[in-house]
């Protein structure tokens, strides 16, 4: 599994060569990695590898071999900062040289990262693997066949034997306690259950039913989605969607991501494999799944652990300083695939993919892009902006001209609260400059601002701090409390006690 660092590195080993220098454009030499074994294709929660019909976005004349449809090396984690950026890579390559394909369990810990996750296989003495969940799973559910498998667990079909789920088919994610080799890996499971429990009320999020445990496993009981993955639907359509059908998919993704971001939750692994259809019907709604890499993001916090899937990872994630905007980049990649059937960034190795993400601009010239509407191309370009400050939020994207004809309800945007906080903290000179610049706001942005203003239910043409508080309270969940979203309002109240 290749890696890319954002800092100056020069390291050479028998198997690894990394070269990234600044201020010239960053370069990353290829890290050759043997492809993982090909598991059989499964339904629902599958994480297998298959051949891809997607075209390569590389320039004409460059014809690399076909890439796998799914991301090679589904998850990758790095510490910040490593004593030597080359050392963890070389350790991983040495392990692979021994014929073992293991997930990398190294990550930044604590608020915004910074700690180090001990690699799998180290001592686990003294770890408390008791979660406090009920231990009567087998008494309430009958396990059936496996429907999907990932690095950190597998998912099975199950049927309720008694209680309110009696006779109901459900999906059960089974996570082995033997793989929980560090305190942080245990906390990851706790956090996944917390997020699922807090957010499962949304229409486009997989429904969470319960969590159980025994001596060997943790069992997460969820809604069973029998319609397959979004990736399977894309492939069944020959690799791409029409614009009209793509809009239906993108709107659902934006709505659920806007909800997560308002709650202060970053998904961090958005990709077609993590969206399931509830049934085989063409118009079946989607559910977002797999919050195993998700995290709470406190106001003004920056995450710095590199996690996700290579084809969909944002540039700022590779630079190890990112926020909720990284999810929007992933949505841009998904939309690009929906509209043209190929990936915007592609290479034969993960290090090559990362180099492409950092340096290459998506191709909007080759077929079928000339036949795609200018609004759709502008939509994708504004999501795949390498400057995360210029990237649209999910709520802003729902007001984009490409989607405006659908007359979708626009959710409250957490960005509005951040902008108000920034304005309160600004100097008088900066406030005067902002007022002057506000007169030059284009009409498209005014649509978004008017919508957000109305969602705050103004009185006599103005909003107060109480309007902002009521707006957040209307959507409050345990996730919002965990991510301390209300701290934004507390800061405003501190600056203006009279509000």
LOLUM-934298 format. One record per residue: residue in one letter; x, y, z of N, C-alpha, C in turn. Coordinates in steps of 0.05 Angstrom, whole numbers, plus 5000, padded with zeros to 4 digits. Each point is the difference from the previous one (the first is absolute). Layout:
<recs>
AXYZXYZXYZ...
</recs>
This chain:
<recs>
X501749765000498350245000501850255000X499750164980501750234997499150235018X501750185005499350235017501250254988X499150235010501050254991500250195023X502250135003500450195022499950284989X499450195017499850284992502550165006X501949875013502450155008502349904984X502350155000502449924985501149745010X500149814982501049735008501849904978X502149875007501649864981501049755013X498949774992500849755013500149784979X501949835001500349794980500449745015X498549794991500349735010499949824976X500549745005499949814979497350004986X497950055015497349984989498550264998X501050215013498550255002501750234992X498950184984501450254993498050235001X500550205017498250225003501650254996X499050184984501450264995498050224997X499850175020498250235000501550255008X500250204983501550235006498450254995X500550215016498750254997502150214996X499550234987497450104991499149904973X501749834987499149904974497649825005X498349944979497649845004500849735012X498449905019500749765014500049764982X502049835003500249764984500149765019X498749784991500149765016500649774982X502449875003500649774983498349775007X499749824982498149775004501049825021X498149905016500549795019498749754989X501549814990498849774987499149805022X497549934998498749835019498549784986X500449765008498549784987497150035005X498349954980497150045004498949805020X498050085016498849825019498549774987X499649785014498449784989497250094993X498849874980497450084990497949825013X498550115020497849855012497649994982X498249815004497649984983498250245005X498650094979498250225002497649935017X499450175019497749965017498250234999X497649975012498050214999500150185024X498850234999499650175023502550135010X501349885020502250135013502749914990X500049904975502549874990502250204997X502549905003502450164995501949844983X499049884978501749844983501350184979X501849884984501350144978499049874974X499650174980499249904974501150174978X499949904976501050164977498250244996X501150224990498550254997499650074971X497550084992499650094973500750304997X500750135023500650294999502350064982X499850214985502250094983502150145017X502549994990502150145014499950294992X500250195020500050284993502750114992X502049834997502650094993500150114972X502050164993500150124973500149794978X499250094976500149824977502849894995X500149754994502749884995500949845024X499050065024500749855024497949805005X500649754998498049795002500949795022X499550075025500649815022498149775000X500749795013498349775002497550065017X497849854996497550075015500550005030X498550185013500250025029497849845013X500349925025497949875014497650185005X497649904999497650175003499950115028X500949855020499950095027502850095009X500150155020502650125009501849785010X502549984989501949815012500950105027X500049825019500750085027498050205010X497749895010497750175004500450225020X501749955020500450215021503050025005X500950245006502850045007500150215021X501849965019500350185023502950065005X500550255007502750085006500150165025X502349995015500350185024500950274991X499750205018501050274995501450105026X502550084998501849954977501549755005X500849844980501649765005502950085004X501549855016502850065004501550024974X499449824982501150014972497749914982X499250174981497849934982500549744985X502549924996500649764985499749755017X500450035026500249775018497449835000X497650135004497649835000499549874974X500650134977499649884974501749754997X502650035008501849784997499249765018X498950075023499149785018497749854987X498250154988497749884987500949834976X501950104985500949854977501449745009X501550025022501349765010498049795009X497850095012497949815007498849874976X499550164979498949904976501949814986X502650055003501949814989499849735012X498849985024499749755014497449864991X498650134981497649884989497550065015X500050205017497650065016498750264990X497549994994498550244992498450105024X501150195016498750095024499250294998X497850075012499350295000502050155018X500550254994501850165015498550135023X500649935024498750115023501750215014X500950204984501550225011498550254994X499550175020498350234996500750225020X499150244994500250225019497849985020X500750045025498049985021499550265014X498050005018499450245015498550204983X499750245011498650214985501750094977X498949964976501550084976502349824994X500349775012502249824995502450075017X502349914991502550065013501149775016X498349815009501049775014500849794980X500849775010500849784982498649755008X498949874979498649745004502049784996X500149825019502049794999499149804979X501949904984499449814979498849755010X498249884984498849755008502049785005X499549855021501849785007501750065024X499850255010501550075024498549895025X501350025022498749905025497550145007X498149855011497450125007499449965030X502049965015499649965029498750235013X498049955017498750215015497850144985X499449944975497950134985497249915010X498350195005497249945008498349994975X499249764992498449974975497149965007X499150105022497249995008498750264992X497949994984498650244990497550075016X499149825016497650055015497449954984X500349874976497749934984498749745010X497449964994498749755008501549764988X499949775014501449764992498249784991X497550074993498149794992499450014970X502050054984499550024971498949744988X501349785006499249744988497249925010X499250105023497349945010497850164984X500850224989498150184986500149984970X502349914989500349994971501249734991X499149924976501149764987501850094977X502649945001501850094979499749834975X500350134977499949864975502650044984X499750014974502450014983501450275001X502550004993501650244999499350154974X499650275003499350164976502150214994X502150015016502150194994502349975019X502450094992502449985017501850234996X501150115022501950224998502449935017X501850195003502549965015499449955030X498050145011499650015029497649845009X498749854982497749855007498649894976X497949855004498349904978497150045008X498350004979497250055004498449754991X498149935017498449764995497050075000X498549844985497150015001499149875026X497950105013499049885025497050045001X498749855017497150025003499450005030X498250185008499250025028498449765009X500749905024498749775011497850085020X500450235013498150095019500350305004X498150125015500150295004498850154977X500550264998498750164980501049944972X502349874997501149924973499349724993X498249875014499349724994499049974971X501449824986499249944972501150204980X501450215009501050214982502949944992X500550034974502849974990501650255006X502449965010501850235006502849934990X501750205001502849974994501650035026X501949835004501650005025502950034993X501250225008502950034997501449885024X501849814994501449865021502950085001X500850125022502850095003501449835021X502149884992501549825018501550165021X499849925025501550135021503049934999X500649784987502849924997501550204983X498650154982501350204983500250275014X498850035023500250255016502549985017X502250084988502649965013501050245015X498650234998500850245015497550135013X500550175019497850155012498650174980X501450114981498850174980498249844981X500849754993498449844982497349935015X500149975026497649955015498250255000X501350235003498550254999498850054973X501349914978498950024973497249864998X499949775012497449854999497950155017X500850095023498050155017499050254984X501850144986499250244986498249934976X500649784986498349924978497149955009X499849865023497349945011498650265009X501550185012498950265009498950164976X501650014978499250154977497549874987X500149744996497749864988497550055016X500249975027497750045017498950284999X501850204998499150285001498850094973X501049894978499350104973498049834985X499349765010498549824984497150084995X499150235012497350094994499750134973X502350074986499850134974499249804979X498550104980498949824979502149854985X502350134996502149884983502349895015X499649945026502149875016498949735009X501749794999499249735008498850015028X497849865004498750005026501549825019X500550115023501449855022497949895019X500249745006498049885018501249955028X502349875001501149945027502949914997X501449985022502749905001500249795023X501449794994500449785019503049935001X500749845019502749905002500049735014X502249854996500649775016503049995004X501049785008502949985006501750054975X498949934977501750014975499450224981X497550105000499250194979498250235010X499850214984498050205003498149984977X497450015005498049974979498450264997X500050124977498550244994497749934982X497650025010497649924986498850244985X499749974974499150224983497949914980X498950204986498149954979501449844978X498549814988501049844978499250144973X502050084984499550124974500649804979X498049924984500249784981500350104971X500450264997500250104972502850024989X502049935016502750014990501350275003X502550024992501650255003499550184976X500550265005499950204978502049924978X502349895007502049924980498949794982X498449815011498849794983498050124980X498550205009498150134982501550154978X502250135007501550144979501049804979X501149785009501049804981497849884984X497749955012497749894985499050184978X500650265003499150204980502250054979X502049835000502150044980502250195010X500050075026502150165011499350295005X497650094992499350285005497050045001X499150225011497250085002499450224980X497550044993499250244986500050235020X500050244990500050235018497650005019X497749944988497550015016500149795023X500949764993500249795021502250065020X502250124990502250075018499250215020X498350184992499050205019498649885024X498349794994498549875022501949875020X502249894990502049875018501550225016X500950204986501750215013498450155021X497450054995498450155020499849845026X499649744998499849835024502650015015X502349984986502650015013500450275014X499350224986500450265012498350045025X497549914998498250035023501149865025X500949764997500949855023502750115010X501750094982502650115009499650275014X498150164990499450265013499049955029X498449795003499049935027502349925018X501849834990502349915016501850235008X500450184981501850235005498850205020X497350034999498750175020500349885028X500249735001500349875026503049995009X501850114983502849995006501349734996X499049854980501049734994501150004972X502649934997501249964974500049704994X498949924977499949724993502849894993X501550134983502849954993500449754983X497949884991500349774981497749984981X499350234988497850014981500949894973X498549804990500549884974497649834993X499749924974497649864992499549745015X502149875009499749755015498650055027X500050245010498850065026497350124999X498649974977497250074997498549764989X498149915016498449774993497150084993X498849864982497150044993498449815018X497750115009498349845018498749764986X499650024973498949784985501050004972X499149814983500949984973498550204981X498050145011498550184983501850234990X499550104976501650214988499950255017X497750065011499750255015500349965031X501249785007500449945029501950215012X499450095025501850195013502649875009X502050165004502649915008500450045030X501849845011500850025028503150025001X501050195015502950025005500849815022X502249854996500849805019503050055008X500949835017502849985008501250265012X499550045026501050235014502549925016X501449784991502349915014502350195001X500250184980502150204999499050285007X497550025006498850275006501050105027X499850275003501050125025498450255005X499950085026498950255008502050224995X499050224989501850234994499050245016X501650085019499350235016500450264985X498750225008500450254986502950084999X500950094977502850094996502149785003X499149755003501949785002500949924972X502549904998501049894975500949715005X499049834983500749725002502649964984X501649815008502649964986500749714996X498349815007500649724993499149944972X501749874985499449944972498349744999X497450034995498349774998498250034975X498849784992498250024977500649804979X499250054975500549834978501550164978X502049884988501950154984498850174978X498149884985498950154977498350245008X499150015025498150205009501250195020X502649975007501250165021500650284990X499550205017500450284993502950085004X500950214985502850085002500850085029X498250145014500750105026500349765020X498649784994500449765017502949904998X501050004975502849924996502050195013X499150255002501750205014499550005030X498349835009499549955029499050255015X498250144988498650225013497450054986X497849905011497550014985497650025019X497750054989497550025014497849874984X497650105004497749884986500150024970X501650194989500150044971501149764986X501549835014501149764987497849824989X497749985014497849844991498950114974X500050274996499050124976501749934976X502649985004501749914978499249714991X499549835019499249734993497449994985X498150185007497550024985500650094971X501950184997500850094973501049774984X501649825012501149774985497749814992X498149965019497749824994498450124977X499550265001498450134978501449984974X502650045000501649984975499649724988X500249795017499649734990497249954990X498050115014497249974991499650114972X501250234995499550154975501649904976X502449895005501749924977500949715001X499849865022500749725001503049955004X501650205006502849965006500850165024X502249935012500950155024501550254992X499850215016501650244994502949975006X500749815019502749965008500549705000X502149924985500449714998503049944996X500949785011502749904996500049715008X502249864994500149715005500749955029X501150195015500749975028498750225016X499849965026498950205017501750255001X502649975000501750244999499650154974X499549864978499450144975497350155001X498149875013497450135004500350265016X501549985022500450245017501450224984X502049934984501450204984498050134981X498249844988498150114981498150195015X499149925024498250175015501350275007X502550005006501450255007500850174977X500449884976501250154978498350034975X498249804995498649994975497350125002X499250154979497350114998498249804985X497549965008498249814987499750074970X499649804984499650034971497050054994X499550244989497250074992499850044970X502049904985500150044971499149754984X500749775010499449754984497149935003X499149834982497349895001499549865026X497750035013497550134990499750295009X502150135011499750265012499050224981X500849994974498850214982497050004999X498849775005497149985000498750055027X501650035020498950065027499550305003X497950075014499250285003502150165014X500350264993501950175014499550025030X497449995008499450015029501149765014X499849764988501049765013503050015002X501450094979502950025002500950205021X498650235001500650205021499649895028X497949845003499449875026502349835009X501049834982502249815007502550165005X500650204983502450165004500150145027X497750095009499950145025500349825024X499549744996500549805021502849904999X501249984977502749904997502150234999X499450215014501950225003502049925021X502650014993502049915018500350195024X499050244998499950195022497449955016X500249875023497649935014498350235009X501350245001498550245009498050094978X500549924975498350084978498149784992X500049785014498349784994497250055011X497949914986497350035010499549825024X498350095018498949835021497749844988X499049805015497849844990497550174996X499450195018497750174997500350194977X502450114996500550174977499749854974X500949754999499849844976497049954993X498349975020497249964994498650254988X501350235002498950244988501450064973X501849834992501450054974498049984977X500550164979498150004977499549724988X501949825002499649734988497849855014X499650055026498149855016497550175007X500150264993497850185009497349924988X500049884976497449934988498549785015X501449865018498749795015498450115024X500450265006498650135022500349845027X502449925005500649855025500150195024X499049905023500250155024503050025008X500950245008502850045007500249995030X501849835011500249995029501750235012X499850035026501650205014503049924997X501650204995502949954994501750095024X501749835009501850065022501950234993X500450044973501850214991499050285009X497350035001498950265008500850075028X500149815017500850055028503050075002X501649864983502850065000500650284989X498450084980500450274988499250225020X497949965015499150195020502150025022X501149785009502150005020502450154990X500749954975502350144988499650304998X497550084994499450284998500150145028X499049865020500150115027502950045009X501849834992502850025009501650184982X498950104978501550164981500450295012X502150134989500550285008498050184986X499650245011498250194987500750054970X502550014994500850044972499149774982X500449755010499249774985496949994996X498650085021497150004998499150204978X501250235000499450204979500649894973X502249864997500749884974498049794992X499149845019498049794994497350124991X499250225013497650144992500150104971X502450114993500450104973499949774980X501349785006500149774982497349874997X498350025020497449874999498350114977X500550244992498550124978500749884973X502249854999500849874975499549704999X498449905019499449715001498349934976X500849794984498449924977497349885008X498350004980497249915006499949715010X501749834989500049725009500549975030X501950165010500549995029497850135016X498750204989497850125014497749815004X499649824981497949795004500549845025X502549915003500849855023499750165026X500950265000499950165024497150065008X498350064980497250055006498749755013X500749774989498849755011500849965029X502650045006501049965027498850215019X499650244990498950225016497149935008X498549894981497249925006499849775019X502049814998500049775019500450095029X501250235004500450115027497650145011X497950024984497450125007500450285011X500950194983500550275010497450145009X500450205017497750175009500750284993X498150124986500350284991502550044983X500649794984502350024981502749975013X500249905024502649965013499949755017X502449905005500349765017501750065024X499549875022501550035025501449745006X501650015022501349765008498049785007X497750085010498049805007499049854975X499850154977499249874976502049774992X502650065003502049804994499849765019X499550065026499849795019497649824995X497750124993497649854994500449834975X501450124980500649854976501649745005X502050025017501649775007498449805018X498550115019498649835018497949834986X499050104978498049854985501249754988X502649994996501349774988501949855019X499950075026501949895018499849705004X502349875001500149715007502449975019X500449755009502349955017502650054985X500049974974502450054985500850295001X498050184998500550295001501250075028X499049875020501150055027502949915002X500549764988502749895002502050174985X499250124977501850164984500050295010X498350075019500050265013499550234980X498149954982499350214981499050255013X498749985023498950235014502250195010X502549905000502250185008500250254983X499149974975500050244982498350225012X497649935009498250195012501050115026X501349835015501150095026502150214996X501649984978502050204995498750274992X497949994984498650244993498850135025X498949845017498750115025502250135017X502449875000502150125016500950274989X500150024973500850254988497850225003X497549914999497750185002498149915022X500650045025498249915022497250094998X499550234987497350114998498249854980X501349834983498449864980498149805012
</recs>
